[in-house]
């Protein structure tokens, strides 16, 4: 019968249970420290991507209004958290707009935590509307759309001229 002294023999290999537990504890602590930062980064990324998608929709709608020589609108529904373009009906006596039957016309749903917080127009005559109009001459209503995820806020401003859309992170 041999008595073990706790020393490894030259032919044994592997890790002891204590070494494995120590590594597991170190990994758990590192994950615990980095998880909140990762969560903030993912939330911020959703807000940034949303602002880029809205800017792309505005620019595409501006260009389409010029090419098709008709008014387009970018509609905003803060309650349902959606944005979508519509086109002025040709031949209509009154100014009516129709949903576009292409992939452009599908409503864009903002990410779950991102909300439309305001739409403010530079022109005081347009205060009560929930849409931006893009005209065939390249002009777009001057306005600032604000979106937020509760932690960060972005302002998307149209300056009136074609392609002039400014995104600013609010502090």
N, CA, C and O of each residue as an XYZ file, in Angstrom:
684
protein
N       0.829     -1.150      0.000
C       0.000      0.000      0.000
C       0.893      1.239      0.000
O       1.832      1.336      0.791
N       0.587      2.209     -0.915
C       1.404      3.417     -0.986
C       0.600      4.591     -0.454
O      -0.623      4.634     -0.584
N       1.276      5.506      0.124
C       0.649      6.685      0.703
C       0.925      7.874     -0.227
O       2.072      8.127     -0.595
N      -0.147      8.605     -0.606
C       0.006      9.751     -1.498
C       0.402     10.978     -0.691
O      -0.141     11.216      0.387
N       1.335     11.749     -1.201
C       1.808     12.951     -0.498
C       1.259     14.234     -1.101
O       1.622     15.314     -0.636
N       0.403     14.167     -2.114
C      -0.161     15.354     -2.757
C       0.666     15.847     -3.916
O       0.259     16.790     -4.594
N       1.800     15.255     -4.170
C       2.620     15.670     -5.297
C       2.248     14.838     -6.510
O       1.902     13.662     -6.403
N       2.327     15.475     -7.653
C       1.992     14.774     -8.900
C       3.136     13.875     -9.306
O       4.310     14.199     -9.124
N       2.774     12.769     -9.844
C       3.808     11.895    -10.403
C       4.168     12.407    -11.786
O       3.401     13.173    -12.368
N       5.245     12.031    -12.299
C       5.732     12.537    -13.577
C       4.858     12.101    -14.750
O       4.932     12.718    -15.813
N       4.042     11.074    -14.602
C       3.239     10.608    -15.730
C       1.781     11.086    -15.659
O       0.996     10.725    -16.536
N       1.383     11.890    -14.645
C       0.006     12.389    -14.585
C      -0.070     13.732    -15.310
O       0.879     14.515    -15.267
N      -1.188     13.997    -15.970
C      -1.367     15.271    -16.660
C      -2.812     15.733    -16.463
O      -3.697     14.919    -16.198
N      -3.046     17.033    -16.594
C      -4.382     17.580    -16.403
C      -4.370     18.648    -15.329
O      -3.318     19.055    -14.835
N      -5.585     19.098    -14.975
C      -5.735     20.163    -13.996
C      -6.458     19.616    -12.778
O      -7.249     18.678    -12.871
N      -6.176     20.207    -11.661
C      -6.890     19.803    -10.449
C      -8.226     20.517    -10.411
O      -8.432     21.482    -11.148
N      -9.119     20.067     -9.580
C     -10.442     20.668     -9.431
C     -10.321     22.110     -8.943
O     -11.079     22.972     -9.388
N      -9.411     22.381     -8.065
C      -9.214     23.737     -7.542
C      -8.759     24.678     -8.659
O      -9.236     25.811     -8.724
N      -7.871     24.255     -9.519
C      -7.425     25.087    -10.642
C      -8.582     25.390    -11.585
O      -8.715     26.526    -12.041
N      -9.408     24.421    -11.884
C     -10.568     24.625    -12.762
C     -11.574     25.582    -12.133
O     -12.120     26.443    -12.822
N     -11.823     25.442    -10.837
C     -12.748     26.343    -10.146
C     -12.215     27.768    -10.130
O     -12.980     28.714    -10.318
N     -10.925     27.935     -9.910
C     -10.321     29.263     -9.888
C     -10.454     29.952    -11.249
O     -10.786     31.137    -11.302
N     -10.208     29.252    -12.322
C     -10.357     29.810    -13.674
C     -11.823     30.167    -13.938
O     -12.109     31.210    -14.525
N     -12.742     29.318    -13.514
C     -14.181     29.593    -13.693
C     -14.592     30.852    -12.946
O     -15.362     31.652    -13.477
N     -14.102     31.046    -11.738
C     -14.420     32.247    -10.959
C     -13.864     33.492    -11.645
O     -14.552     34.510    -11.718
N     -12.652     33.429    -12.142
C     -12.045     34.579    -12.831
C     -12.848     34.940    -14.084
O     -13.103     36.120    -14.327
N     -13.243     33.962    -14.868
C     -14.038     34.211    -16.074
C     -15.389     34.812    -15.707
O     -15.847     35.742    -16.370
N     -16.034     34.298    -14.663
C     -17.332     34.822    -14.225
C     -17.239     36.279    -13.801
O     -18.118     37.075    -14.132
N     -16.194     36.638    -13.079
C     -16.000     38.021    -12.640
C     -15.794     38.930    -13.853
O     -16.367     40.018    -13.907
N     -14.999     38.509    -14.811
C     -14.760     39.326    -16.017
C     -16.044     39.532    -16.813
O     -16.292     40.632    -17.305
N     -16.854     38.502    -16.945
C     -18.134     38.623    -17.656
C     -19.059     39.566    -16.901
O     -19.729     40.400    -17.511
N     -19.101     39.440    -15.581
C     -19.940     40.317    -14.765
C     -19.555     41.779    -14.887
O     -20.423     42.651    -14.875
N     -18.281     42.054    -15.003
C     -17.807     43.433    -15.145
C     -18.119     43.979    -16.538
O     -18.479     45.149    -16.666
N     -17.992     43.166    -17.572
C     -18.153     43.655    -18.947
C     -19.594     43.633    -19.444
O     -19.885     44.311    -20.430
N     -20.510     42.901    -18.825
C     -21.890     42.777    -19.313
C     -22.634     44.117    -19.376
O     -23.258     44.392    -20.401
N     -22.603     44.968    -18.339
C     -23.317     46.251    -18.447
C     -22.792     47.132    -19.572
O     -23.574     47.787    -20.262
N     -21.498     47.156    -19.761
C     -20.915     47.964    -20.834
C     -21.361     47.430    -22.203
O     -21.669     48.213    -23.102
N     -21.395     46.129    -22.360
C     -21.831     45.512    -23.608
C     -23.294     45.834    -23.879
O     -23.665     46.102    -25.022
N     -24.123     45.811    -22.853
C     -25.541     46.121    -22.990
C     -25.739     47.559    -23.468
O     -26.569     47.808    -24.343
N     -24.988     48.510    -22.904
C     -25.072     49.909    -23.341
C     -24.636     50.048    -24.791
O     -25.233     50.817    -25.545
N     -23.612     49.321    -25.187
C     -23.109     49.401    -26.557
C     -24.140     48.900    -27.560
O     -24.318     49.502    -28.619
N     -24.820     47.809    -27.236
C     -25.844     47.252    -28.131
C     -27.004     48.227    -28.260
O     -27.512     48.435    -29.362
N     -27.436     48.833    -27.148
C     -28.516     49.805    -27.172
C     -28.140     51.021    -28.013
O     -28.947     51.493    -28.814
N     -26.936     51.527    -27.842
C     -26.452     52.671    -28.604
C     -26.366     52.348    -30.091
O     -26.665     53.197    -30.931
N     -25.961     51.132    -30.418
C     -25.854     50.702    -31.809
C     -27.230     50.693    -32.484
O     -27.350     51.091    -33.642
N     -28.258     50.247    -31.775
C     -29.616     50.233    -32.338
C     -30.073     51.650    -32.662
O     -30.677     51.873    -33.711
N     -29.798     52.607    -31.786
C     -30.184     54.002    -32.010
C     -29.423     54.593    -33.197
O     -30.011     55.286    -34.028
N     -28.133     54.325    -33.279
C     -27.329     54.840    -34.408
C     -27.806     54.261    -35.738
O     -27.946     54.992    -36.719
N     -28.054     52.956    -35.775
C     -28.533     52.328    -37.011
C     -29.901     52.860    -37.402
O     -30.172     53.067    -38.585
N     -30.762     53.084    -36.423
C     -32.088     53.634    -36.703
C     -31.971     55.021    -37.332
O     -32.663     55.320    -38.305
N     -31.102     55.865    -36.785
C     -30.937     57.209    -37.353
C     -30.410     57.128    -38.789
O     -30.829     57.906    -39.646
N     -29.502     56.199    -39.052
C     -28.985     56.028    -40.417
C     -30.081     55.545    -41.365
O     -30.142     55.983    -42.514
N     -30.939     54.652    -40.895
C     -32.040     54.159    -41.735
C     -33.021     55.278    -42.067
O     -33.496     55.366    -43.200
N     -33.330     56.128    -41.099
C     -34.260     57.240    -41.346
C     -33.640     58.230    -42.323
O     -34.331     58.721    -43.216
N     -32.366     58.531    -42.177
C     -31.685     59.438    -43.108
C     -31.704     58.856    -44.519
O     -31.954     59.578    -45.485
N     -31.444     57.566    -44.642
C     -31.468     56.920    -45.964
C     -32.870     57.005    -46.580
O     -33.005     57.237    -47.781
N     -33.903     56.819    -45.769
C     -35.283     56.924    -46.271
C     -35.584     58.343    -46.730
O     -36.214     58.536    -47.771
N     -35.144     59.334    -45.970
C     -35.370     60.735    -46.356
C     -34.677     61.036    -47.678
O     -35.287     61.614    -48.577
N     -33.418     60.654    -47.805
C     -32.671     60.943    -49.033
C     -33.261     60.217    -50.241
O     -33.363     60.787    -51.328
N     -33.645     58.960    -50.045
C     -34.237     58.200    -51.146
C     -35.564     58.827    -51.567
O     -35.863     58.911    -52.758
N     -36.353     59.264    -50.597
C     -37.637     59.893    -50.906
C     -37.430     61.223    -51.620
O     -38.178     61.550    -52.541
N     -36.431     61.992    -51.209
C     -36.111     63.247    -51.899
C     -35.770     62.991    -53.363
O     -36.281     63.669    -54.254
N     -34.917     62.025    -53.602
C     -34.494     61.715    -54.969
C     -35.663     61.204    -55.815
O     -35.789     61.558    -56.988
N     -36.508     60.377    -55.220
C     -37.652     59.832    -55.948
C     -38.639     60.940    -56.305
O     -39.213     60.921    -57.394
N     -38.845     61.904    -55.407
C     -39.741     63.037    -55.689
C     -39.242     63.829    -56.899
O     -40.040     64.278    -57.722
N     -37.928     63.998    -57.005
C     -37.354     64.726    -58.141
C     -37.513     63.918    -59.429
O     -37.952     64.448    -60.449
N     -37.157     62.651    -59.377
C     -37.204     61.807    -60.580
C     -38.624     61.670    -61.110
O     -38.849     61.775    -62.316
N     -39.595     61.435    -60.208
C     -40.985     61.223    -60.635
C     -41.777     62.527    -60.749
O     -42.942     62.514    -61.147
N     -41.144     63.657    -60.398
C     -41.754     64.981    -60.485
C     -43.103     65.053    -59.781
O     -44.079     65.557    -60.337
N     -43.147     64.548    -58.559
C     -44.354     64.616    -57.739
C     -43.967     64.691    -56.267
O     -42.859     64.311    -55.887
N     -44.878     65.178    -55.453
C     -44.612     65.279    -54.018
C     -44.627     63.906    -53.354
O     -45.426     63.036    -53.700
N     -43.740     63.741    -52.412
C     -43.700     62.548    -51.564
C     -43.733     63.027    -50.114
O     -43.308     64.139    -49.803
N     -44.237     62.182    -49.251
C     -44.232     62.485    -47.825
C     -43.546     61.364    -47.057
O     -43.615     60.194    -47.432
N     -42.894     61.745    -45.990
C     -42.363     60.780    -45.033
C     -43.243     60.917    -43.798
O     -43.163     61.907    -43.070
N     -44.077     59.916    -43.573
C     -45.048     59.939    -42.483
C     -44.425     59.364    -41.216
O     -43.639     58.417    -41.260
N     -44.797     59.961    -40.088
C     -44.270     59.535    -38.788
C     -45.439     59.228    -37.858
O     -46.356     60.036    -37.714
N     -45.401     58.070    -37.236
C     -46.408     57.709    -36.245
C     -45.706     57.415    -34.924
O     -45.252     56.293    -34.701
N     -45.612     58.426    -34.034
C     -44.905     58.221    -32.766
C     -45.561     57.172    -31.857
O     -44.873     56.528    -31.065
N     -46.874     56.998    -31.964
C     -47.561     56.017    -31.110
C     -47.220     54.584    -31.515
O     -46.975     53.732    -30.662
N     -47.205     54.326    -32.824
C     -46.875     52.982    -33.322
C     -45.383     52.831    -33.596
O     -44.902     51.735    -33.884
N     -44.655     53.948    -33.501
C     -43.205     53.944    -33.706
C     -42.820     53.496    -35.114
O     -41.941     52.653    -35.294
N     -43.497     54.077    -36.109
C     -43.251     53.703    -37.505
C     -43.012     54.940    -38.362
O     -43.467     56.040    -38.049
N     -42.282     54.721    -39.456
C     -41.987     55.754    -40.446
C     -42.210     55.124    -41.816
O     -41.757     54.006    -42.059
N     -42.914     55.835    -42.730
C     -43.127     55.297    -44.072
C     -43.393     56.426    -45.065
O     -43.928     57.470    -44.694
N     -43.017     56.214    -46.328
C     -43.256     57.231    -47.362
C     -44.586     57.005    -48.077
O     -45.081     55.881    -48.169
N     -45.144     58.095    -48.577
C     -46.336     58.034    -49.435
C     -46.112     58.976    -50.617
O     -45.272     59.875    -50.568
N     -46.889     58.745    -51.685
C     -46.755     59.535    -52.914
C     -48.072     60.272    -53.168
O     -49.152     59.746    -52.901
N     -47.965     61.489    -53.685
C     -49.170     62.242    -54.027
C     -49.873     61.545    -55.177
O     -49.250     61.191    -56.178
N     -51.177     61.349    -55.025
C     -51.965     60.693    -56.068
C     -52.027     61.591    -57.298
O     -52.371     62.769    -57.207
N     -51.690     61.019    -58.440
C     -51.752     61.815    -59.667
C     -53.200     61.940    -60.115
O     -53.974     60.986    -60.037
N     -53.549     63.115    -60.579
C     -54.890     63.356    -61.093
C     -55.924     63.643    -60.024
O     -57.076     63.916    -60.364
N     -55.579     63.596    -58.780
C     -56.546     63.871    -57.712
C     -56.763     65.372    -57.591
O     -55.817     66.156    -57.666
N     -58.038     65.766    -57.401
C     -58.352     67.186    -57.284
C     -57.855     67.759    -55.966
O     -57.378     68.893    -55.917
N     -57.964     66.989    -54.917
C     -57.448     67.433    -53.624
C     -56.086     66.784    -53.395
O     -55.720     65.816    -54.062
N     -55.363     67.327    -52.461
C     -54.033     66.794    -52.180
C     -54.161     65.540    -51.319
O     -54.236     65.615    -50.093
N     -54.183     64.386    -51.986
C     -54.263     63.103    -51.284
C     -53.014     62.290    -51.598
O     -52.417     62.421    -52.667
N     -52.639     61.459    -50.653
C     -51.421     60.667    -50.788
C     -51.763     59.192    -50.671
O     -52.671     58.798    -49.939
N     -51.010     58.385    -51.416
C     -51.249     56.943    -51.423
C     -50.011     56.196    -50.955
O     -48.882     56.666    -51.092
N     -50.257     55.027    -50.402
C     -49.161     54.162    -49.976
C     -48.472     53.627    -51.222
O     -49.139     53.270    -52.193
N     -47.178     53.569    -51.205
C     -46.396     53.098    -52.345
C     -46.361     51.577    -52.307
O     -46.078     50.988    -51.264
N     -46.643     50.947    -53.424
C     -46.717     49.489    -53.476
C     -45.402     48.871    -53.936
O     -45.368     48.039    -54.843
N     -44.334     49.296    -53.294
C     -43.014     48.709    -53.526
C     -42.362     48.502    -52.168
O     -42.958     48.805    -51.134
N     -41.152     47.992    -52.171
C     -40.453     47.797    -50.900
C     -40.201     49.130    -50.195
O     -40.084     49.158    -48.970
N     -40.116     50.239    -50.945
C     -39.948     51.562    -50.355
C     -41.150     51.939    -49.498
O     -40.995     52.618    -48.483
N     -42.330     51.513    -49.886
C     -43.545     51.926    -49.193
C     -43.851     51.186    -47.908
O     -44.780     51.559    -47.192
N     -43.101     50.154    -47.601
C     -43.358     49.404    -46.370
C     -43.000     50.253    -45.153
O     -41.957     50.906    -45.128
N     -43.870     50.239    -44.148
C     -43.530     50.996    -42.928
C     -42.263     50.451    -42.270
O     -42.074     49.241    -42.148
N     -41.414     51.366    -41.858
C     -40.193     51.008    -41.141
C     -40.499     51.110    -39.655
O     -40.812     52.191    -39.156
N     -40.411     49.993    -38.947
C     -40.621     49.982    -37.503
C     -39.302     50.254    -36.804
O     -38.302     49.584    -37.060
N     -39.307     51.233    -35.929
C     -38.111     51.541    -35.167
C     -37.818     50.401    -34.196
O     -38.737     49.699    -33.775
N     -36.549     50.207    -33.835
C     -36.219     49.166    -32.857
C     -37.013     49.352    -31.567
O     -37.462     50.457    -31.262
N     -37.181     48.283    -30.823
C     -38.074     48.254    -29.670
C     -37.838     49.384    -28.663
O     -38.803     49.992    -28.199
N     -36.614     49.674    -28.322
C     -36.350     50.690    -27.301
C     -36.231     52.104    -27.862
O     -36.172     53.064    -27.093
N     -36.197     52.252    -29.180
C     -36.047     53.563    -29.804
C     -37.423     54.168    -30.044
O     -38.313     53.508    -30.582
N     -37.595     55.422    -29.646
C     -38.876     56.116    -29.767
C     -38.699     57.434    -30.498
O     -37.661     58.087    -30.390
N     -39.742     57.820    -31.255
C     -39.801     59.153    -31.851
C     -40.270     60.082    -30.735
O     -41.381     59.931    -30.227
N     -39.432     61.036    -30.353
C     -39.807     61.901    -29.237
C     -40.377     63.242    -29.680
O     -41.173     63.840    -28.955
N     -39.981     63.734    -30.872
C     -40.572     64.988    -31.347
C     -40.295     65.201    -32.829
O     -39.367     64.630    -33.403
N     -41.134     66.043    -33.428
C     -40.935     66.525    -34.793
C     -41.243     68.014    -34.755
O     -42.395     68.409    -34.573
N     -40.219     68.838    -34.926
C     -40.385     70.287    -34.863
C     -40.003     70.893    -36.195
O     -38.948     70.592    -36.754
N     -40.888     71.763    -36.704
C     -40.664     72.413    -37.987
C     -40.093     73.803    -37.784
O     -40.467     74.509    -36.848
N     -39.182     74.193    -38.673
C     -38.641     75.549    -38.652
C     -39.707     76.532    -39.105
O     -39.817     77.631    -38.562
N     -40.494     76.137    -40.103
C     -41.599     76.955    -40.606
C     -42.774     76.805    -39.639
O     -43.289     75.702    -39.458
N     -43.193     77.896    -39.025
C     -44.243     77.836    -37.999
C     -45.616     77.465    -38.554
O     -46.510     77.138    -37.774
N     -45.814     77.503    -39.854
C     -47.110     77.128    -40.440
C     -47.335     75.614    -40.428
O     -48.460     75.167    -40.651
N     -46.314     74.829    -40.177
C     -46.402     73.374    -40.282
C     -46.365     72.679    -38.914
O     -45.913     71.537    -38.832
N     -46.815     73.314    -37.870
C     -46.617     72.784    -36.523
C     -47.427     71.532    -36.192
O     -46.974     70.727    -35.378
N     -48.586     71.337    -36.778
C     -49.470     70.243    -36.360
C     -49.438     69.011    -37.255
O     -50.347     68.186    -37.172
N     -48.455     68.856    -38.086
C     -48.444     67.702    -38.980
C     -47.408     66.676    -38.540
O     -46.420     67.006    -37.884
N     -47.658     65.422    -38.916
C     -46.746     64.317    -38.590
C     -46.103     63.764    -39.858
O     -46.009     62.548    -40.023
N     -45.669     64.629    -40.736
C     -45.001     64.199    -41.960
C     -44.102     65.302    -42.485
O     -44.307     66.485    -42.213
N     -43.096     64.879    -43.251
C     -42.223     65.785    -43.994
C     -42.596     65.657    -45.454
O     -42.811     64.545    -45.936
N     -42.677     66.752    -46.164
C     -42.973     66.691    -47.590
C     -41.698     66.936    -48.389
O     -40.947     67.873    -48.114
N     -41.464     66.074    -49.389
C     -40.356     66.223    -50.329
C     -40.961     66.658    -51.659
O     -41.855     65.993    -52.182
N     -40.479     67.768    -52.208
C     -41.051     68.361    -53.410
C     -40.212     68.031    -54.645
O     -39.029     67.711    -54.525
N     -40.829     68.109    -55.847
C     -40.106     67.783    -57.087
C     -38.918     68.697    -57.391
O     -38.027     68.315    -58.149
N     -38.896     69.894    -56.812
C     -37.778     70.809    -57.053
C     -36.582     70.527    -56.141
O     -35.585     71.248    -56.188
N     -36.674     69.478    -55.309
C     -35.568     69.100    -54.440
C     -35.671     69.627    -53.027
O     -34.869     69.268    -52.165
N     -36.658     70.479    -52.783
C     -36.835     71.058    -51.450
C     -37.559     70.066    -50.540
O     -38.428     69.321    -50.990
N     -37.196     70.063    -49.266
C     -37.874     69.262    -48.244
C     -38.215     70.182    -47.089
O     -37.446     71.087    -46.768
N     -39.365     69.960    -46.460
C     -39.730     70.774    -45.298
C     -38.573     70.819    -44.304
O     -37.944     69.800    -44.019
N     -38.302     72.010    -43.783
C     -37.240     72.161    -42.788
C     -37.787     71.719    -41.432
O     -38.745     72.293    -40.914
N     -37.159     70.691    -40.874
C     -37.654     70.161    -39.605
C     -36.553     69.417    -38.869
O     -35.513     69.089    -39.440
N     -36.800     69.157    -37.588
C     -35.902     68.344    -36.775
C     -36.707     67.227    -36.132
O     -37.653     67.468    -35.381
N     -36.317     66.020    -36.439
C     -36.924     64.816    -35.867
C     -35.995     64.328    -34.762
O     -34.791     64.190    -34.978
N     -36.544     64.067    -33.587
C     -35.731     63.604    -32.462
C     -36.128     62.177    -32.105
O     -37.308     61.875    -31.923
N     -35.128     61.303    -32.007
C     -35.357     59.915    -31.591
C     -34.483     59.631    -30.376
O     -33.405     60.204    -30.222
N     -34.967     58.731    -29.511
C     -34.234     58.450    -28.281
C     -34.454     57.006    -27.847
O     -35.488     56.404    -28.137
N     -33.462     56.463    -27.146
C     -33.612     55.135    -26.557
C     -33.720     55.218    -25.036
O     -33.606     54.206    -24.344
N     -33.940     56.420    -24.522
C     -34.033     56.637    -23.089
C     -32.706     57.026    -22.455
O     -32.683     57.635    -21.386
N     -31.615     56.682    -23.099
C     -30.282     57.010    -22.579
C     -29.597     58.050    -23.462
O     -28.970     58.988    -22.970
N     -29.729     57.863    -24.778
C     -29.127     58.784    -25.742
C     -30.229     59.338    -26.636
O     -31.293     58.739    -26.789
N     -29.944     60.502    -27.223
C     -30.906     61.146    -28.117
C     -30.173     61.619    -29.367
O     -29.068     62.156    -29.285
N     -30.803     61.413    -30.531
C     -30.264     61.899    -31.796
C     -31.282     62.842    -32.433
O     -32.488     62.600    -32.378
N     -30.787     63.907    -33.032
C     -31.615     64.835    -33.800
C     -31.277     64.674    -35.274
O     -30.109     64.690    -35.661
N     -32.313     64.519    -36.089
C     -32.158     64.407    -37.542
C     -32.810     65.649    -38.136
O     -34.024     65.830    -38.042
N     -31.994     66.502    -38.749
C     -32.480     67.788    -39.243
C     -32.411     67.846    -40.760
O     -31.375     67.552    -41.357
N     -33.536     68.232    -41.383
C     -33.557     68.478    -42.826
C     -33.436     69.989    -43.011
O     -34.138     70.759    -42.356
N     -32.551     70.403    -43.897
C     -32.277     71.832    -44.072
C     -33.060     72.450    -45.220
O     -32.969     73.656    -45.449
N     -33.815     71.657    -45.933
C     -34.584     72.180    -47.052
C     -34.004     71.793    -48.403
O     -34.746     71.450    -49.323
N     -32.690     71.846    -48.528
C     -32.063     71.508    -49.801
C     -31.935     70.004    -49.961
O     -31.885     69.268    -48.976
N     -31.883     69.551    -51.211
C     -31.766     68.121    -51.513
C     -30.514     67.524    -50.876
O     -29.416     68.067    -51.000
N     -30.695     66.432    -50.213
C     -29.578     65.702    -49.646
C     -29.031     66.268    -48.350
O     -28.169     65.652    -47.723
N     -29.515     67.425    -47.939
C     -29.008     68.055    -46.729
C     -29.772     67.541    -45.507
O     -30.799     68.095    -45.115
N     -29.248     66.483    -44.927
C     -29.815     65.907    -43.715
C     -28.667     65.797    -42.717
O     -27.640     65.183    -43.008
N     -28.844     66.389    -41.549
C     -27.794     66.430    -40.540
C     -28.228     65.611    -39.332
O     -29.329     65.790    -38.812
N     -27.350     64.708    -38.890
C     -27.612     63.905    -37.701
C     -26.676     64.377    -36.605
O     -25.467     64.493    -36.804
N     -27.258     64.649    -35.439
C     -26.452     65.133    -34.330
C     -26.836     64.384    -33.067
O     -28.016     64.239    -32.749
N     -25.817     63.908    -32.348
C     -26.048     63.267    -31.057
C     -26.198     64.363    -30.017
O     -25.309     65.200    -29.861
N     -27.314     64.364    -29.310
C     -27.554     65.378    -28.292
C     -26.898     64.963    -26.986
O     -26.955     63.797    -26.596
N     -26.295     65.896    -26.333
C     -25.621     65.621    -25.042
C     -26.556     65.896    -23.897
O     -26.180     65.726    -22.738
